[in-house]
Every structure is written in structure tokens, then in C-alpha cells.
Amino acid sequence: MSLYADHIYPPLLNLVSKHFDEQRRELMSHASGRVLELGVGTGSNLGFYPPEVTDVVGIDPHDAVLDRAQQTVRELGDAPYRIRLQRADAARLPYDDASFDAVVAFLTLCTIPDFRAAAREAYRVLRPGGRLLVLEHVKAEDGSALAWWQRRLNPIWKRAAVGCHLDRDTAEALEAAGFDTAPLEHYRDDAFFPPTAPRIRGVLEK
């Protein structure tokens, strides 16, 4: 990719991820069985899965962050579940239908280029009754001052955050993919970068 994306951004991402540890711990507690993590990044979620999880497959399209994730796996030592990291595109998953008990999308659909296809793929690979565990920052309410700022800052933010978008309607994409989005919690987290304050989180069953 680039010097910034390969060598500067991954440690920054690792540092920023610590802000979300409590939310991460709560959401991952709903995982069980075989788990697919979209955009595993530097592996920040890998130490938070409960004993009910047997396998975690973490995918990312970028070798530099996968290298960081592999380092995280080594630091975890003997995790109670198997962890496999793979270079893959979330919009074209190399897995069979209904092959996972849970899929995790934790601050990653904001960055996947074709996030609508990724939502459809997440639905496809989940078994019936499987769960999507999701936490994402999303677009602000149409017509609001924050939505205005999101649109104007988006080009700069995409460069700084290696493809992340500030103004995606992720809830709509999940609903279009087939998920019942009624359980989603819409909330704000103003403790971080304000244009990322609008959030969604929840556990969606297939």
C-alpha cells in the first residue's frame, strides 16, 4: 500500500482501539461456536472472546495489519479457541453458505469499499439462527450540522484513516442484506472524534 498505511497507521489503530475495550468486551460476550471476524485489523478483539467460542477466523485485505494481528496471537499464547488469520475480501468471502455461528463487524464496515456486498456476504455465511455482532460509527441525521461536517471532512478522513468513511448508512445496508435491524441501538459516543459520534451496536440474528 504505502509507507503510512503499512508502518504508521497500524500502531495508531492499535492505540486508538483501546478506547473501545469495554464495548468490545460486552459485544464479544455474545459470540459462540465458529466465529468470522471481518476486518480483524491488529487483532484487538482476539482476546475478548468467551469460552463458548471454539474457532475464530480473522480476515483482512492488508498484510501489514495482519502481521500485527499475528503478533497479537503470539502475545495471547494458548487461547482457549483456535485462531486463524487469512487475507481475504469481506465483499467476496471464500467460505461456504451457513458455515459460521457468528460474524463480527466491529468498526470495519466503515472501511470496506463495498460495504453493502460485505453485509450480504455476512448474512450468507451465517447459519440459520447465527448472530451478527456489530458496532459501527454511522452517518449523522440528515440535515444536521454534524452530517454537514461529516460530508466535508470525509475526503480528508478517508486518507488519514486508510479508507474509512464518516457518512455511511450501515443500518440500511444491513437491513437490505436481510437482517432484522430492530435490535440495533442507535447512540452517540462523544468521547472520541466527534464526526464518528453517531453509532450503532447490537446482536442481529439470521
FENKA-V441198 format. One record per residue. N is the residue number from 1. RES is the residue in three letters. SS is DSSP state (@ for helix, = for strand, . for the rest). PHI is phi in degrees with one decimal (NA if undefined). PSI is psi in radians with two decimals (999 if undefined). Layout:
n=N res=RES ss=SS phi=PHI psi=PSI
n=N res=RES ss=SS phi=PHI psi=PSI
This chain:
n=1 res=MET ss=. phi=NA psi=-1.55
n=2 res=SER ss=. phi=-154.5 psi=2.92
n=3 res=LEU ss=@ phi=-57.7 psi=-0.78
n=4 res=TYR ss=@ phi=-64.4 psi=-0.89
n=5 res=ALA ss=@ phi=-65.5 psi=-0.59
n=6 res=ASP ss=@ phi=-86.8 psi=-0.54
n=7 res=HIS ss=@ phi=-123.1 psi=-0.45
n=8 res=ILE ss=@ phi=-100.2 psi=-0.77
n=9 res=TYR ss=@ phi=-66.1 psi=-0.75
n=10 res=PRO ss=@ phi=-56.0 psi=-0.82
n=11 res=PRO ss=@ phi=-66.4 psi=-0.57
n=12 res=LEU ss=@ phi=-63.3 psi=-0.76
n=13 res=LEU ss=@ phi=-61.1 psi=-0.72
n=14 res=ASN ss=@ phi=-61.9 psi=-0.71
n=15 res=LEU ss=@ phi=-67.5 psi=-0.83
n=16 res=VAL ss=@ phi=-64.1 psi=-0.59
n=17 res=SER ss=@ phi=-59.2 psi=-0.45
n=18 res=LYS ss=@ phi=-63.4 psi=-0.43
n=19 res=HIS ss=@ phi=-60.0 psi=-0.46
n=20 res=PHE ss=@ phi=-102.3 psi=0.22
n=21 res=ASP ss=@ phi=-59.6 psi=-0.73
n=22 res=GLU ss=@ phi=-67.8 psi=-0.72
n=23 res=GLN ss=@ phi=-65.4 psi=-0.64
n=24 res=ARG ss=@ phi=-62.8 psi=-0.80
n=25 res=ARG ss=@ phi=-61.7 psi=-0.77
n=26 res=GLU ss=@ phi=-66.4 psi=-0.78
n=27 res=LEU ss=@ phi=-69.0 psi=-0.76
n=28 res=MET ss=@ phi=-65.8 psi=-0.35
n=29 res=SER ss=. phi=-64.1 psi=-0.27
n=30 res=HIS ss=. phi=-90.4 psi=0.00
n=31 res=ALA ss=. phi=-84.5 psi=2.62
n=32 res=SER ss=. phi=-158.0 psi=2.84
n=33 res=GLY ss== phi=66.9 psi=-2.40
n=34 res=ARG ss== phi=-93.3 psi=2.17
n=35 res=VAL ss== phi=-117.1 psi=2.38
n=36 res=LEU ss== phi=-110.6 psi=2.18
n=37 res=GLU ss== phi=-106.7 psi=2.03
n=38 res=LEU ss== phi=-80.6 psi=2.25
n=39 res=GLY ss=. phi=63.4 psi=1.09
n=40 res=VAL ss=. phi=-64.0 psi=-0.37
n=41 res=GLY ss=. phi=58.1 psi=-2.32
n=42 res=THR ss=. phi=-86.1 psi=0.09
n=43 res=GLY ss=. phi=89.3 psi=0.41
n=44 res=SER ss=. phi=-62.9 psi=-0.46
n=45 res=ASN ss=. phi=-84.2 psi=-0.28
n=46 res=LEU ss=. phi=-64.7 psi=-0.43
n=47 res=GLY ss=. phi=-91.8 psi=0.11
n=48 res=PHE ss=. phi=-110.9 psi=0.06
n=49 res=TYR ss=. phi=-79.0 psi=2.51
n=50 res=PRO ss=. phi=-80.5 psi=2.99
n=51 res=PRO ss=. phi=-62.8 psi=-0.34
n=52 res=GLU ss=. phi=-70.0 psi=-0.23
n=53 res=VAL ss== phi=-82.7 psi=2.34
n=54 res=THR ss== phi=-104.1 psi=-0.63
n=55 res=ASP ss== phi=-142.4 psi=2.48
n=56 res=VAL ss== phi=-126.1 psi=2.15
n=57 res=VAL ss== phi=-107.5 psi=2.00
n=58 res=GLY ss== phi=-106.9 psi=2.17
n=59 res=ILE ss== phi=-115.6 psi=2.66
n=60 res=ASP ss== phi=-161.6 psi=2.58
n=61 res=PRO ss=. phi=-85.2 psi=-0.10
n=62 res=HIS ss=. phi=-112.3 psi=2.14
n=63 res=ASP ss=@ phi=-62.0 psi=-0.64
n=64 res=ALA ss=@ phi=-62.8 psi=-0.76
n=65 res=VAL ss=@ phi=-75.6 psi=-0.53
n=66 res=LEU ss=@ phi=-64.2 psi=-0.62
n=67 res=ASP ss=@ phi=-61.6 psi=-0.71
n=68 res=ARG ss=@ phi=-65.2 psi=-0.71
n=69 res=ALA ss=@ phi=-63.5 psi=-0.67
n=70 res=GLN ss=@ phi=-63.5 psi=-0.64
n=71 res=GLN ss=@ phi=-63.7 psi=-0.70
n=72 res=THR ss=@ phi=-61.0 psi=-0.73
n=73 res=VAL ss=@ phi=-60.0 psi=-0.76
n=74 res=ARG ss=@ phi=-62.5 psi=-0.69
n=75 res=GLU ss=@ phi=-68.5 psi=-0.52
n=76 res=LEU ss=@ phi=-70.0 psi=-0.43
n=77 res=GLY ss=. phi=69.7 psi=-2.32
n=78 res=ASP ss=. phi=-85.3 psi=1.47
n=79 res=ALA ss=. phi=-68.7 psi=2.63
n=80 res=PRO ss=. phi=-74.8 psi=0.04
n=81 res=TYR ss=. phi=-135.1 psi=2.69
n=82 res=ARG ss== phi=-76.8 psi=2.43
n=83 res=ILE ss== phi=-122.3 psi=2.24
n=84 res=ARG ss== phi=-129.1 psi=2.26
n=85 res=LEU ss== phi=-106.4 psi=2.44
n=86 res=GLN ss== phi=-146.1 psi=2.44
n=87 res=ARG ss== phi=-79.2 psi=2.06
n=88 res=ALA ss=. phi=-159.5 psi=2.79
n=89 res=ASP ss=. phi=-100.2 psi=2.14
n=90 res=ALA ss=. phi=-64.4 psi=-0.35
n=91 res=ALA ss=. phi=-83.1 psi=-0.18
n=92 res=ARG ss=. phi=-143.7 psi=1.29
n=93 res=LEU ss=. phi=-72.1 psi=2.35
n=94 res=PRO ss=. phi=-87.8 psi=0.76
n=95 res=TYR ss=. phi=-130.0 psi=2.70
n=96 res=ASP ss=. phi=-71.0 psi=2.81
n=97 res=ASP ss=. phi=-58.3 psi=2.54
n=98 res=ALA ss=. phi=52.6 psi=0.74
n=99 res=SER ss=. phi=-106.4 psi=0.03
n=100 res=PHE ss== phi=-132.0 psi=2.58
n=101 res=ASP ss== phi=-85.3 psi=-0.43
n=102 res=ALA ss== phi=-150.2 psi=2.56
n=103 res=VAL ss== phi=-124.4 psi=2.36
n=104 res=VAL ss== phi=-110.2 psi=2.21
n=105 res=ALA ss== phi=-124.5 psi=1.67
n=106 res=PHE ss== phi=-117.4 psi=1.76
n=107 res=LEU ss=. phi=51.8 psi=0.88
n=108 res=THR ss=. phi=-133.1 psi=-0.53
n=109 res=LEU ss=. phi=-66.3 psi=-0.31
n=110 res=CYS ss=. phi=-68.7 psi=-0.35
n=111 res=THR ss=. phi=-111.1 psi=-0.53
n=112 res=ILE ss=. phi=-59.2 psi=2.15
n=113 res=PRO ss=. phi=-52.1 psi=-0.91
n=114 res=ASP ss=. phi=-103.0 psi=1.36
n=115 res=PHE ss=@ phi=-70.4 psi=-0.45
n=116 res=ARG ss=@ phi=-68.6 psi=-0.73
n=117 res=ALA ss=@ phi=-64.7 psi=-0.65
n=118 res=ALA ss=@ phi=-63.7 psi=-0.66
n=119 res=ALA ss=@ phi=-64.4 psi=-0.73
n=120 res=ARG ss=@ phi=-65.1 psi=-0.69
n=121 res=GLU ss=@ phi=-66.9 psi=-0.67
n=122 res=ALA ss=@ phi=-60.5 psi=-0.73
n=123 res=TYR ss=@ phi=-64.9 psi=-0.72
n=124 res=ARG ss=@ phi=-62.8 psi=-0.77
n=125 res=VAL ss=@ phi=-83.0 psi=-0.16
n=126 res=LEU ss== phi=-77.9 psi=2.41
n=127 res=ARG ss== phi=-72.3 psi=2.76
n=128 res=PRO ss== phi=-56.5 psi=2.26
n=129 res=GLY ss== phi=87.6 psi=-0.11
n=130 res=GLY ss== phi=-68.9 psi=2.92
n=131 res=ARG ss== phi=-121.1 psi=2.39
n=132 res=LEU ss== phi=-98.3 psi=2.10
n=133 res=LEU ss== phi=-100.4 psi=1.99
n=134 res=VAL ss== phi=-129.8 psi=2.36
n=135 res=LEU ss== phi=-142.1 psi=2.13
n=136 res=GLU ss== phi=-145.2 psi=2.58
n=137 res=HIS ss== phi=-86.3 psi=2.56
n=138 res=VAL ss=. phi=-138.0 psi=3.08
n=139 res=LYS ss=. phi=-66.9 psi=2.58
n=140 res=ALA ss=. phi=-76.7 psi=2.97
n=141 res=GLU ss=. phi=-59.9 psi=2.33
n=142 res=ASP ss=. phi=-54.1 psi=2.37
n=143 res=GLY ss=. phi=87.7 psi=-0.13
n=144 res=SER ss=. phi=-82.7 psi=2.79
n=145 res=ALA ss=@ phi=-62.5 psi=-0.63
n=146 res=LEU ss=@ phi=-66.3 psi=-0.67
n=147 res=ALA ss=@ phi=-61.6 psi=-0.67
n=148 res=TRP ss=@ phi=-60.7 psi=-0.81
n=149 res=TRP ss=@ phi=-66.4 psi=-0.68
n=150 res=GLN ss=@ phi=-58.0 psi=-0.82
n=151 res=ARG ss=@ phi=-61.5 psi=-0.69
n=152 res=ARG ss=@ phi=-79.7 psi=-0.55
n=153 res=LEU ss=@ phi=-85.0 psi=-0.27
n=154 res=ASN ss=@ phi=-55.4 psi=-0.80
n=155 res=PRO ss=@ phi=-59.6 psi=-0.67
n=156 res=ILE ss=@ phi=-71.7 psi=-0.76
n=157 res=TRP ss=@ phi=-62.4 psi=-0.69
n=158 res=LYS ss=@ phi=-59.2 psi=-0.65
n=159 res=ARG ss=@ phi=-71.7 psi=-0.78
n=160 res=ALA ss=@ phi=-68.2 psi=-0.61
n=161 res=ALA ss=. phi=-107.0 psi=0.40
n=162 res=VAL ss=. phi=52.0 psi=0.97
n=163 res=GLY ss=. phi=100.0 psi=-0.08
n=164 res=CYS ss=. phi=-68.6 psi=2.42
n=165 res=HIS ss=. phi=-108.1 psi=2.47
n=166 res=LEU ss=. phi=-89.0 psi=-0.31
n=167 res=ASP ss=. phi=-125.9 psi=0.72
n=168 res=ARG ss=. phi=-93.6 psi=2.43
n=169 res=ASP ss=. phi=-91.7 psi=1.36
n=170 res=THR ss=@ phi=-69.5 psi=-0.63
n=171 res=ALA ss=@ phi=-60.9 psi=-0.72
n=172 res=GLU ss=@ phi=-64.4 psi=-0.70
n=173 res=ALA ss=@ phi=-64.3 psi=-0.68
n=174 res=LEU ss=@ phi=-67.6 psi=-0.69
n=175 res=GLU ss=@ phi=-65.0 psi=-0.75
n=176 res=ALA ss=@ phi=-63.6 psi=-0.49
n=177 res=ALA ss=@ phi=-75.1 psi=-0.26
n=178 res=GLY ss=. phi=122.3 psi=-0.15
n=179 res=PHE ss=. phi=-76.9 psi=2.52
n=180 res=ASP ss=. phi=-81.6 psi=1.93
n=181 res=THR ss=@ phi=-92.4 psi=0.12
n=182 res=ALA ss=@ phi=-56.6 psi=-0.63
n=183 res=PRO ss=@ phi=-73.3 psi=-0.13
n=184 res=LEU ss=. phi=-64.0 psi=2.36
n=185 res=GLU ss== phi=-94.5 psi=2.19
n=186 res=HIS ss== phi=-99.7 psi=2.13
n=187 res=TYR ss== phi=-150.0 psi=3.12
n=188 res=ARG ss== phi=-122.6 psi=2.51
n=189 res=ASP ss=. phi=-127.2 psi=1.67
n=190 res=ASP ss=. phi=-87.5 psi=0.09
n=191 res=ALA ss=. phi=-81.8 psi=-0.13
n=192 res=PHE ss=. phi=-116.8 psi=-2.77
n=193 res=PHE ss=. phi=-59.5 psi=2.03
n=194 res=PRO ss=@ phi=-51.4 psi=-0.70
n=195 res=PRO ss=@ phi=-64.3 psi=-0.21
n=196 res=THR ss=@ phi=-100.9 psi=0.20
n=197 res=ALA ss=. phi=-64.7 psi=-0.70
n=198 res=PRO ss== phi=-67.3 psi=2.22
n=199 res=ARG ss== phi=-133.9 psi=2.79
n=200 res=ILE ss== phi=-129.0 psi=2.58
n=201 res=ARG ss== phi=-154.8 psi=2.68
n=202 res=GLY ss== phi=165.1 psi=3.08
n=203 res=VAL ss== phi=-117.7 psi=1.98
n=204 res=LEU ss== phi=-110.8 psi=2.19
n=205 res=GLU ss== phi=-91.8 psi=2.55
n=206 res=LYS ss=. phi=-87.5 psi=999
